[in-house]
Amino acid sequence: MGSAPLAPVDAAAESRRTLGRRSPGRRLKDDPAGTGNGTENSRRRRRTGGSQRRPGFVVYGCLAAVVLGGLFPLWWSILIGSHHGTILAETSFPLIPGGNFFANAAAVMDTVPFWRATANSIIVSTATATSVVFFSTLAGYAFAKLRFKGSGPLLIFVIATMAVPTQLGVVPLYQVMATLGWTGELTAVIVPGLVTAFGVFWMTQYLRSAIPDELIEAATVDGCNMIRTFIHVCLPAARPAASMLFLFTFVASWTNFFWPFIVLGPQNPTLPVALQQLQAAHFVDYSLVLTGATLATVPLLILFIFTGRQLVSGIMQGAVKA
């Protein structure tokens, strides 16, 4: 006997039956109004990434408050630095900068060795930031991708050193620098900051997620040794995190006052130490002090203007990794 022919399948009816078998809660969530467009709404929501709400006035108000709070110290320094030293004692306080900023800047440069201190700060900050990035990337690559005995406890020990206050090691560190004959020289400021525990932790966490193990294995199969793998695989992948670490370390070294003030003399200071000399007299001219602070901020502003794209790229890369 011949079998009966199969009936054609109605795709539309089958689709309706499939939708009907879904749970009522799911149908209500996708189509609360009962219009039959639940599936289309779900697809549109997946394409747009969920909620379509835009930031409101509260978000923009908070951002504006943060921006104004960050710009206020710079505006205050420019405002006071562009007037005479007696501006703080006047009853009517102006809100517009005056015309004495360049005269005060010339007075600052005549009072302290400003240009020598600026050159010293550039040398110290650049050397410290470069060495921190290099050694931290090396150590971070070792902790993140190499397998050796005791790597976990050693990394925990490195991170734990961040909890030790810097002031506890000042006396023995100064004795070491005096024994080596480095007091009063920039070497005494550069060498203690060649590598930091924060830099090692930063690069370790980034390289763990930025470099797949398969990429390192492929480089090994291609004949790369450990050094070539670090140069050709690790360094290109670590560029965003290394850029951010360089900026943070440069700013921290540029604004560092405590250790340079102890180990350097007044004839060979960095910029924060030189500006401190403006407050050595019995009468403090705050217009000169804040003018010097404004001049010391200008190189950092220039640095962030030219490297702002790298900073944003590093932040976005870290956000995507997370």
MIFIMI-870496 format. One record per residue: residue in three letters; x, y, z of N, C-alpha, C in turn. Coordinates in steps of 0.2 Angstrom, whole numbers, padded with zeros to 4 digits, always signed. Layout:
MIFIMI-870496
AlaXYZXYZXYZ;...
This chain:
MIFIMI-870496
Met+0004-0006+0000+0000+0000+0000+0004+0006+0000;Gly+0002+0011-0004+0006+0018-0004+0004+0022+0002;Ser+0009+0025+0005+0008+0030+0010+0005+0036+0008;Ala+0001+0040+0012-0003+0046+0010+0003+0051+0010;Pro+0002+0056+0005+0007+0062+0004+0006+0066+0010;Leu+0012+0069+0012+0013+0073+0018+0010+0080+0016;Ala+0006+0083+0021+0003+0089+0020+0008+0095+0021;Pro+0008+0100+0017+0013+0106+0017+0012+0109+0024;Val+0017+0111+0027+0018+0114+0033+0016+0122+0032;Asp+0011+0124+0036+0010+0131+0036+0015+0135+0041;Ala+0019+0139+0038+0024+0142+0042+0021+0147+0047;Ala+0016+0151+0044+0013+0156+0048+0010+0153+0054;Ala+0006+0147+0053+0002+0144+0058+0007+0141+0064;Glu+0012+0138+0061+0017+0135+0066+0020+0141+0070;Ser+0022+0147+0067+0025+0152+0071+0020+0155+0076;Arg+0013+0155+0075+0008+0157+0080+0008+0152+0085;Arg+0008+0146+0083+0007+0141+0089+0013+0141+0093;Thr+0019+0142+0090+0026+0143+0095+0025+0149+0099;Leu+0023+0154+0097+0022+0160+0101+0017+0159+0106;Gly+0011+0155+0105+0006+0154+0110+0009+0149+0115;Arg+0014+0145+0114+0016+0141+0119+0021+0145+0124;Arg+0023+0151+0123+0027+0154+0127+0023+0156+0134;Ser+0026+0157+0139+0023+0159+0145+0020+0165+0145;Pro+0014+0166+0148+0010+0172+0148+0014+0178+0151;Gly+0019+0177+0156+0023+0182+0158+0028+0185+0153;Arg+0031+0180+0149+0035+0182+0144+0032+0187+0139;Arg+0025+0184+0137+0022+0188+0132+0020+0195+0135;Leu+0018+0195+0141+0016+0202+0144+0022+0206+0144;Lys+0028+0204+0146+0034+0208+0146+0036+0211+0139;Asp+0035+0207+0134+0037+0209+0127+0032+0213+0124;Asp+0025+0212+0126+0020+0216+0123+0015+0217+0128;Pro+0016+0222+0132+0011+0224+0138+0005+0227+0135;Ala+0004+0230+0129-0002+0232+0127-0006+0227+0123;Gly-0003+0222+0122-0007+0217+0118-0008+0218+0111;Thr-0003+0222+0108-0004+0224+0101-0001+0219+0096;Gly+0002+0214+0098+0005+0209+0094+0012+0211+0091;Asn+0015+0216+0094+0022+0218+0092+0027+0216+0097;Gly+0026+0211+0101+0031+0210+0107+0037+0207+0104;Thr+0037+0203+0099+0044+0201+0096+0048+0206+0093;Glu+0044+0211+0089+0048+0216+0086+0051+0221+0092;Asn+0047+0222+0097+0050+0226+0103+0056+0223+0106;Ser+0056+0216+0107+0061+0213+0110+0068+0214+0105;Arg+0067+0213+0099+0072+0214+0094+0075+0221+0094;Arg+0070+0226+0094+0073+0233+0094+0077+0234+0101;Arg+0074+0231+0106+0078+0232+0113+0085+0229+0113;Arg+0085+0223+0110+0092+0220+0109+0096+0224+0105;Arg+0094+0227+0099+0098+0231+0095+0101+0237+0098;Thr+0097+0240+0102+0099+0247+0105+0102+0246+0111;Gly+0103+0240+0114+0107+0239+0120+0103+0240+0126;Gly+0096+0239+0126+0092+0240+0132+0089+0246+0132;Ser+0089+0250+0138+0086+0256+0139+0088+0261+0134;Gln+0083+0266+0132+0085+0271+0127+0085+0278+0131;Arg+0084+0278+0137+0084+0284+0141+0091+0288+0140;Arg+0090+0294+0140+0096+0299+0139+0097+0302+0146;Pro+0104+0304+0147+0105+0308+0153+0101+0314+0154;Gly+0098+0315+0160+0094+0320+0161+0098+0326+0164;Phe+0094+0331+0167+0097+0337+0170+0101+0336+0176;Val+0099+0331+0180+0103+0329+0186+0110+0327+0184;Val+0110+0322+0179+0117+0320+0177+0121+0326+0175;Tyr+0119+0330+0170+0123+0335+0168+0124+0340+0173;Gly+0120+0341+0178+0121+0346+0183+0127+0343+0188;Cys+0127+0337+0189+0132+0334+0193+0139+0334+0189;Leu+0139+0333+0183+0145+0334+0179+0147+0341+0179;Ala+0143+0346+0178+0145+0353+0178+0148+0355+0185;Ala+0145+0352+0190+0148+0354+0197+0155+0351+0198;Val+0156+0345+0195+0162+0342+0196+0167+0346+0192;Val+0165+0348+0186+0170+0352+0181+0172+0359+0185;Leu+0167+0362+0187+0168+0368+0190+0172+0368+0197;Gly+0171+0362+0200+0175+0361+0206+0182+0360+0205;Gly+0183+0356+0199+0190+0355+0197+0194+0361+0194;Leu+0190+0366+0191+0193+0372+0188+0193+0378+0193;Phe+0190+0377+0199+0190+0383+0203+0197+0384+0206;Pro+0201+0379+0208+0208+0381+0211+0212+0384+0205;Leu+0212+0382+0199+0216+0386+0194+0213+0393+0193;Trp+0207+0394+0193+0204+0400+0192+0206+0405+0198;Trp+0206+0402+0204+0207+0406+0210+0215+0408+0210;Ser+0219+0403+0208+0226+0405+0207+0227+0411+0202;Ile+0224+0410+0196+0225+0415+0191+0222+0422+0194;Leu+0216+0422+0197+0213+0428+0200+0218+0431+0205;Ile+0220+0428+0210+0224+0431+0215+0231+0433+0212;Gly+0234+0429+0207+0240+0430+0205+0241+0436+0200;Ser+0235+0438+0198+0235+0444+0193+0233+0450+0196;His+0233+0450+0203+0232+0457+0207+0238+0458+0212;His+0238+0463+0215+0243+0465+0220+0242+0460+0226;Gly+0248+0460+0231+0248+0455+0236+0243+0457+0242;Thr+0240+0463+0241+0235+0466+0246+0228+0464+0244;Ile+0227+0460+0239+0220+0459+0237+0216+0456+0242;Leu+0219+0451+0246+0215+0447+0250+0212+0452+0256;Ala+0216+0457+0257+0214+0461+0263+0208+0467+0261;Glu+0207+0467+0255+0202+0472+0252+0195+0470+0254;Thr+0190+0474+0255+0183+0473+0257+0180+0471+0250;Ser+0181+0474+0245+0177+0473+0238+0182+0468+0234;Phe+0180+0462+0234+0184+0457+0231+0182+0456+0224;Pro+0187+0457+0219+0185+0457+0212+0185+0450+0210;Leu+0180+0449+0205+0179+0442+0202+0182+0441+0195;Ile+0186+0447+0192+0189+0446+0186+0196+0447+0187;Pro+0200+0443+0183+0208+0444+0184+0210+0451+0182;Gly+0215+0453+0186+0218+0459+0185+0224+0459+0179;Gly+0228+0464+0179+0233+0465+0174+0240+0464+0177;Asn+0241+0462+0183+0248+0461+0186+0251+0454+0185;Phe+0248+0450+0181+0250+0443+0181+0257+0442+0179;Phe+0259+0446+0173+0266+0445+0170+0271+0448+0174;Ala+0269+0454+0178+0274+0457+0183+0275+0452+0188;Asn+0270+0449+0191+0271+0444+0196+0275+0438+0194;Ala+0274+0436+0188+0278+0431+0185+0285+0432+0185;Ala+0287+0438+0183+0294+0441+0182+0297+0441+0189;Ala+0293+0443+0194+0295+0443+0201+0297+0436+0204;Val+0292+0431+0202+0294+0425+0204+0300+0422+0201;Met+0301+0423+0195+0307+0421+0191+0314+0424+0194;Asp+0313+0431+0197+0319+0434+0200+0320+0432+0207;Thr+0315+0429+0210+0315+0427+0217+0318+0420+0218;Val+0316+0416+0214+0318+0409+0215+0321+0407+0208;Pro+0325+0401+0208+0328+0399+0202+0323+0395+0198;Phe+0318+0398+0195+0312+0395+0192+0314+0391+0186;Trp+0318+0393+0182+0320+0389+0176+0324+0383+0177;Arg+0329+0384+0182+0333+0378+0184+0328+0373+0187;Ala+0324+0375+0191+0319+0371+0195+0314+0367+0190;Thr+0312+0371+0185+0308+0368+0180+0312+0363+0176;Ala+0318+0364+0174+0322+0359+0170+0323+0353+0175;Asn+0324+0354+0181+0325+0348+0186+0319+0344+0186;Ser+0313+0347+0187+0307+0344+0187+0305+0340+0181;Ile+0307+0342+0175+0306+0339+0169+0311+0333+0168;Ile+0317+0333+0170+0321+0328+0170+0319+0322+0175;Val+0317+0324+0181+0315+0319+0186+0309+0316+0184;Ser+0304+0320+0182+0297+0317+0181+0298+0312+0175;Thr+0302+0314+0169+0302+0310+0163+0306+0304+0165;Ala+0311+0304+0168+0315+0298+0170+0312+0294+0174;Thr+0308+0296+0179+0304+0292+0184+0299+0289+0180;Ala+0295+0292+0176+0289+0289+0173+0291+0284+0168;Thr+0296+0285+0164+0299+0281+0159+0301+0274+0163;Ser+0305+0275+0168+0307+0269+0172+0302+0265+0175;Val+0297+0268+0178+0291+0265+0181+0287+0261+0176;Val+0286+0264+0170+0282+0261+0165+0286+0254+0162;Phe+0293+0255+0161+0297+0249+0158+0297+0244+0164;Phe+0299+0245+0170+0300+0240+0175+0293+0237+0177;Ser+0288+0241+0177+0281+0239+0179+0278+0234+0174;Thr+0280+0236+0167+0277+0231+0162+0281+0225+0162;Leu+0288+0225+0163+0291+0219+0164+0289+0214+0170;Ala+0288+0217+0176+0285+0214+0181+0278+0211+0180;Gly+0274+0216+0177+0267+0214+0176+0266+0208+0171;Tyr+0271+0208+0166+0271+0202+0161+0273+0196+0165;Ala+0278+0196+0169+0280+0190+0173+0274+0188+0177;Phe+0271+0192+0181+0266+0190+0186+0260+0188+0182;Ala+0258+0191+0176+0252+0189+0173+0252+0183+0169;Lys+0258+0182+0165+0258+0177+0160+0264+0171+0161;Leu+0268+0172+0166+0273+0167+0167+0272+0163+0173;Arg+0273+0157+0173+0272+0152+0178+0278+0151+0182;Phe+0279+0153+0188+0285+0152+0192+0283+0151+0199;Lys+0287+0147+0203+0285+0146+0210+0285+0152+0214;Gly+0280+0153+0218+0279+0159+0223+0277+0165+0220;Ser+0274+0165+0213+0272+0171+0210+0266+0174+0214;Gly+0262+0170+0216+0256+0173+0220+0258+0176+0226;Pro+0262+0173+0231+0264+0176+0237+0268+0182+0236;Leu+0272+0182+0231+0277+0188+0229+0273+0194+0227;Leu+0267+0193+0223+0263+0198+0221+0259+0201+0227;Ile+0257+0197+0231+0253+0199+0237+0258+0204+0241;Phe+0264+0201+0242+0269+0205+0246+0271+0212+0242;Val+0271+0212+0236+0272+0219+0232+0266+0223+0233;Ile+0260+0221+0233+0254+0225+0234+0254+0227+0241;Ala+0256+0223+0246+0256+0225+0253+0260+0231+0255;Thr+0266+0231+0251+0270+0237+0252+0267+0244+0251;Met+0261+0244+0247+0258+0250+0246+0255+0253+0252;Ala+0254+0248+0257+0251+0250+0264+0256+0253+0269;Val+0262+0253+0267+0268+0256+0271+0268+0263+0270;Pro+0268+0268+0275+0268+0275+0273+0276+0276+0271;Thr+0276+0281+0267+0283+0283+0264+0287+0286+0269;Gln+0284+0289+0274+0288+0293+0279+0292+0288+0284;Leu+0290+0282+0284+0293+0277+0288+0300+0275+0285;Gly+0301+0276+0279+0308+0274+0276+0312+0280+0274;Val+0310+0286+0277+0314+0292+0275+0321+0292+0278;Val+0321+0291+0285+0328+0291+0288+0333+0286+0285;Pro+0331+0280+0285+0336+0275+0282+0338+0277+0274;Leu+0333+0279+0271+0334+0281+0264+0339+0287+0263;Tyr+0338+0292+0268+0342+0297+0267+0349+0295+0269;Gln+0350+0291+0274+0357+0288+0276+0360+0285+0270;Val+0356+0281+0266+0359+0277+0261+0361+0282+0255;Met+0357+0288+0254+0359+0293+0249+0365+0297+0252;Ala+0366+0298+0258+0372+0301+0261+0378+0297+0260;Thr+0377+0291+0261+0383+0286+0261+0385+0286+0253;Leu+0381+0286+0249+0382+0286+0242+0385+0292+0239;Gly+0384+0298+0243+0386+0304+0241+0381+0307+0236;Trp+0375+0306+0236+0370+0308+0231+0365+0314+0234;Thr+0366+0316+0240+0362+0321+0243+0363+0328+0239;Gly+0358+0331+0238+0358+0337+0234+0359+0336+0226;Glu+0358+0330+0224+0358+0328+0217+0352+0325+0215;Leu+0350+0326+0208+0344+0323+0206+0343+0315+0206;Thr+0349+0312+0206+0349+0305+0206+0346+0302+0213;Ala+0346+0306+0218+0343+0304+0225+0336+0304+0224;Val+0333+0308+0219+0326+0308+0219+0323+0303+0213;Ile+0328+0302+0208+0326+0297+0203+0326+0290+0205;Val+0332+0288+0208+0333+0281+0209+0327+0278+0214;Pro+0325+0281+0220+0320+0278+0224+0313+0277+0220;Gly+0312+0280+0215+0306+0280+0211+0306+0276+0205;Leu+0311+0272+0204+0312+0269+0197+0306+0264+0196;Val+0303+0261+0201+0298+0256+0200+0293+0257+0207;Thr+0287+0256+0205+0282+0257+0211+0278+0251+0211;Ala+0275+0249+0217+0271+0244+0218+0264+0245+0214;Phe+0262+0251+0214+0255+0252+0211+0256+0251+0203;Gly+0262+0253+0200+0263+0251+0193+0263+0244+0192;Val+0267+0240+0196+0267+0233+0195+0260+0230+0195;Phe+0256+0232+0200+0249+0230+0201+0245+0232+0195;Trp+0245+0238+0193+0242+0240+0187+0243+0236+0181;Met+0249+0235+0179+0251+0232+0173+0249+0224+0173;Thr+0250+0222+0179+0248+0214+0180+0241+0213+0179;Gln+0236+0217+0182+0229+0217+0181+0227+0218+0173;Tyr+0231+0223+0170+0229+0224+0163+0231+0218+0159;Leu+0237+0216+0159+0240+0211+0155+0237+0204+0156;Arg+0234+0203+0161+0230+0197+0162+0224+0196+0157;Ser+0221+0201+0156+0215+0201+0152+0217+0203+0145;Ala+0222+0207+0144+0224+0210+0137+0227+0205+0132;Ile+0231+0200+0135+0235+0196+0131+0232+0189+0132;Pro+0229+0186+0127+0227+0179+0128+0233+0174+0128;Asp+0233+0169+0132+0238+0164+0132+0240+0160+0125;Glu+0234+0160+0121+0236+0157+0114+0240+0161+0110;Leu+0240+0168+0111+0245+0172+0107+0252+0171+0109;Ile+0253+0170+0116+0260+0169+0118+0262+0162+0116;Glu+0258+0157+0116+0260+0150+0113+0261+0151+0106;Ala+0257+0155+0102+0259+0155+0095+0265+0158+0094;Ala+0267+0163+0098+0274+0167+0097+0279+0162+0099;Thr+0278+0158+0104+0283+0152+0105+0284+0147+0100;Val+0278+0145+0097+0279+0140+0091+0283+0144+0085;Asp+0282+0150+0084+0285+0153+0079+0292+0154+0080;Gly+0295+0153+0086+0302+0153+0087+0304+0159+0091;Cys+0299+0163+0094+0301+0169+0098+0303+0166+0105;Asn+0309+0169+0108+0310+0168+0115+0307+0173+0119;Met+0308+0172+0126+0304+0176+0131+0305+0184+0129;Ile+0311+0186+0128+0312+0193+0127+0308+0196+0120;Arg+0309+0192+0115+0305+0194+0109+0298+0193+0110;Thr+0295+0189+0113+0288+0189+0115+0286+0195+0119;Phe+0290+0197+0123+0289+0203+0127+0289+0209+0123;Ile+0293+0209+0118+0294+0215+0114+0288+0216+0109;His+0287+0210+0105+0283+0210+0100+0275+0208+0101;Val+0274+0206+0107+0267+0204+0109+0265+0208+0115;Cys+0269+0208+0120+0267+0212+0126+0267+0219+0126;Leu+0272+0222+0123+0272+0230+0123+0267+0233+0119;Pro+0265+0230+0112+0260+0233+0109+0253+0233+0112;Ala+0252+0227+0116+0246+0226+0119+0245+0230+0125;Ala+0251+0232+0128+0251+0236+0135+0251+0243+0134;Arg+0251+0246+0127+0252+0253+0126+0246+0257+0129;Pro+0240+0256+0129+0235+0260+0133+0236+0260+0140;Ala+0237+0255+0144+0238+0255+0151+0245+0258+0152;Ala+0250+0257+0148+0257+0260+0149+0256+0268+0148;Ser+0252+0270+0144+0251+0278+0143+0248+0281+0149;Met+0243+0278+0152+0240+0280+0158+0245+0280+0164;Leu+0248+0275+0164+0253+0274+0170+0258+0280+0169;Phe+0261+0281+0163+0266+0286+0162+0263+0293+0164;Leu+0257+0295+0162+0254+0301+0164+0253+0302+0172;Phe+0250+0296+0175+0249+0297+0182+0256+0297+0186;Thr+0261+0294+0184+0268+0294+0187+0271+0301+0186;Phe+0270+0303+0180+0273+0310+0178+0270+0315+0183;Val+0264+0315+0183+0260+0320+0187+0262+0320+0195;Ala+0262+0313+0197+0264+0312+0204+0271+0314+0205;Ser+0276+0313+0201+0283+0315+0202+0284+0323+0201;Trp+0280+0326+0197+0280+0333+0196+0278+0337+0202;Thr+0273+0334+0205+0270+0338+0211+0273+0335+0218;Asn+0278+0331+0217+0281+0328+0224+0285+0333+0227;Phe+0283+0334+0233+0287+0339+0237+0291+0336+0243;Phe+0288+0331+0246+0291+0329+0253+0298+0326+0252;Trp+0300+0321+0248+0306+0319+0247+0311+0323+0244;Pro+0310+0327+0238+0314+0332+0236+0316+0337+0240;Phe+0311+0339+0245+0313+0345+0249+0318+0342+0255;Ile+0318+0336+0256+0323+0333+0261+0330+0332+0258;Val+0330+0329+0252+0336+0327+0250+0340+0332+0245;Leu+0336+0337+0242+0339+0342+0238+0340+0348+0242;Gly+0345+0352+0240+0347+0358+0243+0343+0364+0239;Pro+0343+0370+0242+0340+0376+0239+0343+0378+0232;Gln+0349+0376+0231+0353+0378+0225+0351+0373+0219;Asn+0348+0367+0220+0347+0362+0215+0340+0359+0216;Pro+0334+0364+0216+0328+0361+0218+0324+0359+0212;Thr+0318+0355+0214+0313+0354+0209+0308+0360+0210;Leu+0303+0360+0205+0299+0366+0205+0295+0367+0212;Pro+0292+0362+0215+0288+0363+0221+0293+0365+0226;Val+0299+0363+0227+0303+0365+0232+0305+0372+0231;Ala+0306+0374+0224+0308+0381+0223+0302+0386+0225;Leu+0296+0384+0223+0290+0388+0225+0290+0389+0233;Gln+0292+0384+0236+0291+0384+0244+0296+0390+0246;Gln+0301+0392+0243+0305+0397+0245+0301+0404+0245;Leu+0296+0404+0241+0292+0411+0241+0288+0412+0247;Gln+0288+0407+0252+0285+0408+0258+0290+0408+0264;Ala+0296+0409+0263+0301+0408+0268+0301+0415+0272;Ala+0299+0420+0270+0299+0427+0273+0293+0427+0278;His+0294+0432+0283+0288+0433+0288+0282+0435+0285;Phe+0282+0439+0279+0276+0441+0276+0276+0437+0269;Val+0270+0433+0268+0269+0429+0263+0265+0433+0258;Asp+0268+0434+0252+0264+0437+0246+0261+0432+0242;Tyr+0254+0431+0244+0250+0426+0241+0249+0427+0233;Ser+0250+0433+0231+0250+0434+0224+0256+0431+0220;Leu+0262+0431+0223+0267+0428+0220+0267+0421+0221;Val+0265+0418+0227+0264+0411+0228+0259+0408+0223;Leu+0254+0411+0222+0249+0408+0217+0251+0409+0210;Thr+0254+0414+0208+0257+0415+0202+0262+0409+0200;Gly+0266+0408+0205+0271+0402+0204+0267+0396+0203;Ala+0262+0395+0207+0258+0388+0207+0255+0388+0200;Thr+0252+0394+0197+0249+0394+0190+0255+0392+0185;Leu+0260+0395+0186+0266+0393+0181+0268+0386+0181;Ala+0268+0383+0187+0270+0376+0188+0264+0371+0185;Thr+0258+0374+0184+0253+0370+0182+0253+0370+0174;Val+0255+0375+0171+0255+0376+0164+0258+0370+0160;Pro+0264+0367+0162+0267+0361+0159+0262+0355+0159;Leu+0259+0354+0165+0254+0348+0165+0248+0349+0161;Leu+0246+0355+0160+0240+0356+0156+0242+0355+0148;Ile+0248+0357+0146+0251+0356+0140+0251+0348+0139;Leu+0254+0345+0144+0255+0337+0143+0248+0334+0142;Phe+0243+0336+0146+0236+0333+0145+0233+0335+0139;Ile+0234+0341+0136+0231+0343+0130+0234+0338+0124;Phe+0240+0337+0124+0243+0333+0119+0242+0325+0120;Thr+0241+0323+0126+0241+0316+0127+0234+0314+0130;Gly+0229+0319+0129+0222+0317+0131+0219+0312+0128;Arg+0220+0311+0121+0217+0306+0117+0220+0299+0120;Gln+0226+0298+0121+0229+0292+0124+0226+0290+0131;Leu+0225+0296+0135+0221+0295+0141+0214+0292+0141;Val+0210+0295+0136+0204+0292+0135+0204+0285+0132;Ser+0208+0284+0127+0209+0278+0124+0210+0272+0130;Gly+0215+0274+0134+0217+0269+0140+0211+0268+0144;Ile+0207+0273+0146+0201+0272+0150+0196+0268+0147;Met+0195+0269+0140+0190+0265+0136+0192+0258+0136;Gln+0198+0257+0134+0201+0250+0134+0200+0246+0140;Gly+0201+0250+0146+0200+0246+0152+0193+0245+0154;Ala+0188+0249+0151+0181+0248+0152+0179+0242+0148;Val+0181+0242+0142+0179+0236+0138+0182+0230+0140;Lys+0188+0230+0143+0191+0224+0146+0187+0221+0152;Ala+0185+0226+0156+0181+0224+0162+0174+0222+0160;
